[in-house]
């Protein structure tokens, strides 16, 4: 933008053309455009490579009331979910306060849930219905002592014994399979 010439021992400065600033910025924009194009090409190659990597597969076990609470607190970091099952023992062991507080936190985070409960906890289902929660019920005759929670790429199966135990499977295809199973049950469950 400014140039100089030497005349003797003196530097004499003078302005260059008024368009030099604009020309300089345009050249920088062209270079950024080239860099962006390269970045897009590289990101496409990375995407292709990621598709070749097998999906993450894990299994974990949570034991006891503390383990189950830990699992449910983790679910508050996820997205919408579906659950089926849930006997009265789940409320007896965890406490109604835990479940109500959990549902409040979930609603605050705008995590939607569709739940198919055992008929024995219809009183609980009626209390937690809201715009983020849809509840249906199994027939009175069907009262499993298990609960299955499906969220993102995870499936948690809880066996509600004297000391509850949860088997967590992290596998996208398994979760998708369980979601299809849930959708079939959802059609048959009663409101």
C-alpha positions, 0 to 999 in steps of 0.5 A: 500500500505504501512504497518507498524509493531511496534518493541518496540517503533519504527514503521517500514514501509514496502511496500505491494505487487505491485498489491495492488494499482490495486486490490484497484482500481478494488474493487472500480470499482466493487462497482461503477458497483453495484451502477450503476446497482441499479441506472438503476433499480431505473431509470426504476421504475421512468420511469414507474411511470412517464407514469402513471402520466397524461400529463400536460394540460394547457390553457393560453390567451395572449392579444394585440401586446405585448402578441403576441410578448411575445408568439413568443419570447417563441417559440424561446426556442422550437423545429421545428414548423408548422403554418397555417393561417396568414392574412395581418393584422398580418403583419400590427399589428406586423410590418414587422420588428418584423417578419423579426427579428423573422425569423432571430433569429429562423434561427440562432437557427436552428428551422425549420418551415413549414408555410401555409400562406394566399395568401395575404401575399405571398410577406412576405413568399417569403422573408423568405424562407431559408433552415429552412423555407418552405412556401406554401399558401392557395387559394386566396379565403380562407383568414381566420383572424386566425393563428394556431401555433403548436410546441412541445406540444403546440397549439396557435390559434391567432385571428387577430382582432383590438386587437389580442388575442391568445389562447394557449393550452398545451396538447400533444394529442391536439398538435398531432391532430393539426399536423395531421390536418396541414399535410393534409392541407400541401398536398393541399396547393400551393407552 
